[in-house]
Amino acid sequence: MGSGSVSYLLTGASPNRVFTMQWLNTRWDYIAATPGISFQVKLYETSNRVQFVYRQEAGAIGMDATGFGASIGIAGIATGSGQYLSLNNSGTSPTASSTVDTLNISTKPANGQTYTFAPAVVASGVSVSGRVSTNDGRGLNNAFVTLTDPQGATRIVRTSTFGYFNFDEVEVGQTYVVSITSKRFQFTPQVVAVTDEITELNFVAQ
């Protein structure tokens, strides 16, 4: 029997707790005679960060002739490309890949070396609203307002009795084309860069 052990600890208070799983004195490769590495995996509540922290042990790497060694990364429930993030080495600034799974790392991370995996930041949605009116200021009812994103996808709403319209959950950080369709009037489309909520995107008939 070896000297390795696995333990866990929950610290902090909700909603900012940290669950730490520790592997102490583990072998790098299955043929290694003695422990070569210890590490912790920390799971952060709310932020959903995953963090790996390493400590070197005295044992040799002990890789077999096939060349397989260690991997460092995280994976989802599904398998295959796009379902994981794999680091390409154990240095201070490795590259993470979702298409290349590195399985032959043969260098121990430095003592205290930490790798952090953080969720991608998804831009929040905002509302884009305004008014469509005739050239004498009257609100135009039942005009079609089209919002077109950079990929060509469109959303269409109708104006209200007084010419108002609103799009909910519009992704920020994108540039859109907003156009008006009416049987009786012509309108010039507008190009809008959405960085925050827009409340006065107004159109006046030509």
WODAKA-V272921 format. One record per run of one state. SS is the DSSP state (~ for helix, > for strand, _ for the rest). FROM is the first residue (numbers start at 1). TO is the last residue. If there is no record, write none. Layout:
# WODAKA-V272921
SS | FROM | TO
SS | FROM | TO
This chain:
# WODAKA-V272921
_ | 1 | 4
> | 5 | 11
_ | 12 | 17
> | 18 | 26
_ | 27 | 36
> | 37 | 44
_ | 45 | 49
> | 50 | 56
_ | 57 | 69
> | 70 | 70
_ | 71 | 72
> | 73 | 75
_ | 76 | 83
> | 84 | 87
_ | 88 | 95
> | 96 | 97
_ | 98 | 104
> | 105 | 105
_ | 106 | 113
> | 114 | 117
_ | 118 | 124
> | 125 | 133
_ | 134 | 138
> | 139 | 139
_ | 140 | 143
> | 144 | 148
_ | 149 | 153
> | 154 | 158
_ | 159 | 163
> | 164 | 171
_ | 172 | 173
> | 174 | 181
_ | 182 | 189
> | 190 | 194
_ | 195 | 197
> | 198 | 198
_ | 199 | 202
> | 203 | 204
_ | 205 | 206
